[in-house]
Amino acid sequence: MTRVLFWLALVFLVLFAIRSKIRGMQQRARAQQQPNPFAPPGRPQELPDAELMLCCAHCGVYYPASENVQAKGHDYCSHAHATL
């Protein structure tokens, strides 16, 4: 009788582990799923505001305007480039 209980418990645990793994995979897939392009039009998703990008007068790298350093009428990406 104990052998039968052991095998039933083992089968139950294996089925539970498989079911748990499948649920985790489904939840990850839902989180990564892109919106359906064929879905009926509804409320559009709000996108974050884009920040203005400026070009450094010294190195030519584009950087956010919030990190801007101005010197002698030019825009620079850092204080080091502004002093050069």
Buried (B, 14 or more C-beta within 10 A) or exposed (E): EEEEEEEEEEEEEEEEEEEEEEEEEEEEEEEEEEEEEEEEEEEEEEEEEEEEEBBBBBEEEEBEEEEBBEBEEEBBBBEEBBEE
